[in-house]
């Protein structure tokens, strides 16, 4: 299955939004480097409120040159004018090119995302994280085994910081994402 977007045009750094950020979301968006990605999640919000938040994030993203993905179906991402869709949607076609991403917590998820033709796959949790309390972190060795030769598609997520990512670059990883790391200086 051909990719919808060449991976080289996909961001290397992402902010994953969620309700825990509160008003810190706006600070986090300003701290992202130009060209970074934002995955708008906020799953618990009612649809209309989530859409309003998405529109506000989109205005900041356009001003700052950020790539904006919506956690949801490709159809929804097109309707909301996102640059891409994040999730396990089985739908491959969209009315316009989208960056497609999916989460992977184990090998089965990784294979499913590859077969779906995802441009990037968010591998998590790499380290202990507040987003998934009690989840057993993969660690860098298990993550490397899970990913295998697909490191160009992998986005490391879960307890990630700039310092942790710098340490993992030597293993061939080129992308990372975080929630809390963008709210604190690290």
Secondary structure as UniProt FT lines:
FT   HELIX           7..9
FT   STRAND          13..16
FT   HELIX           19..21
FT   TURN            22..23
FT   HELIX           24..31
FT   TURN            34..35
FT   STRAND          37..40
FT   TURN            43..44
FT   HELIX           47..64
FT   STRAND          67..71
FT   HELIX           74..79
FT   TURN            80..81
FT   STRAND          84..86
FT   STRAND          99..104
FT   HELIX           107..115
FT   TURN            116..117
FT   STRAND          120..123
FT   HELIX           130..132
FT   TURN            133..134
FT   HELIX           139..147
FT   TURN            148..149
FT   TURN            151..153
FT   STRAND          154..156
FT   HELIX           162..168
FT   HELIX           169..171
FT   STRAND          176..178
FT   HELIX           180..182
//
